[in-house]
Amino acid sequence: MKFEVSGLEYLLSRADSRIAAIGKKVVDGQRLSADEGLALYQSSDLGLLGALACFVKHRKSGNWIYFNRKIHIEPTNICIYRCGFCSFSCSAGDKNSWEKTVEAVANEAIRYQQSDITEIHIVGGVHPERDLYYYVTMLQAVRSVLPHVHIKAFSAVELDYMFVKANVSVGEGLDVLKRAGLGSIPGGGAEIFDEEIREKICPEKTGSQRWLSIHRAAHHTGISSNATMLYGHIEQYRHRIDHLMRLRCLQDETNGFKAFIPLKFRAANTKMSHIDELTAIEDMKNYAVCRIFLDNIPYLKTYLPMIGKDMAQMALSFGADNMDAAIENTTKIYPVAPNITTIEEIKKMISAAGYQPIERDSMYNRLNL
């Protein structure tokens, strides 16, 4: 899809003066303030927001949309937390709970020894009885059977618990995990950083500052990470901008975030099921504002298991430059189950949207050019 600057200029010429001025700053490569980011959220000009987001996207990654070949392994859904938005966690002994041994996890990995996957994503519940050294053994077992596959594992919430339980500092724990095979960490557990909102939706969970400090330490240890934001529940636009601002400030400091992933709140089978899910318009607005505002995080992912096939494809026209899905639908965390099982299907979706699919590895090196 060739980006037409003239079309953006036309939209800016017809926009409200406040939004037009903000758009001009975006075109000129200037950083937006929190108030300006909030104004974009409050704008009803979805076409202009999409055009601005695509402009930023094209400036960063051209006409490419990235994908990679990965699987998910989820060791357990037993979790000490009962977050209001979660439909995944269970207590030990619950009929729907599971916990995989290290051997079982290794056996899952063995299935892919003859495949062309480049990444294994390991994340699950915060199990009350498992500490750092259990997961070290798990990483070593996976690395022993798939030595050339990148391991992205353990949200900051999981890391927090395993470090405390093992009585080690964050830095010490990350060093141990890195030596065991940890390549990078995912962005889960960020939810919304605003402390008052967090107190209502996940009061017992790792706090915002602790989440940020763990990612800061990871970056300083040479472990890159992703970042996320759970949106569409009880937060307001100002809470989202606060969240994005905190991420942007940390990225200024460390430059360790590879990608940002907006995660849509899905109401089914949660304690917050009475909340109406956001419309597609609000989803696309959120993608656009996130792409525009996060000027220092290079990539924006749309995650199929969270948002679904159609919305993921649409997000490519609102700033997303990554289409992310585990092959063979190997995740059980999210309630949406898009019928995407092969890389070829993902490539067709990208091409149908007018973009060029490009395979990457976990560090965003382009493959098979």
Secondary structure, 3 states (H helix, E strand, C coil): CCCCHHHHHHHHHCCCHHHHHHHHHHHCCCCCCHHHHHHHHHCCCHHHHHHHHHHHHHHHHCCEEEECCEEEECCECECCCCCCCCCCCECCCCCCCCECCHHHHHHHHHCCCCCCCCEEEECCCCCCCCCHHHHHHHHHHHHHHCCCCEEEECCHHHHHHHHHHHCCCHHHHHHHHHHHCCCEECCCCCCCCCHHHHHHHCCCCCCHHHHHHHHHHHHHCCCEEEEEEEECCCCCHHHHHHHHHHHHHHHHHHCCEEEEEEEECCCCCCCCCCCCCCCHHHHHHHHHHHHHHCCCCCEEEEEHHHHCHHHHHHHHHHCCCEEECCHHHCCCCCCCCCCCCCHHHHHHHHHHCCCEEEEECCCCCECCC
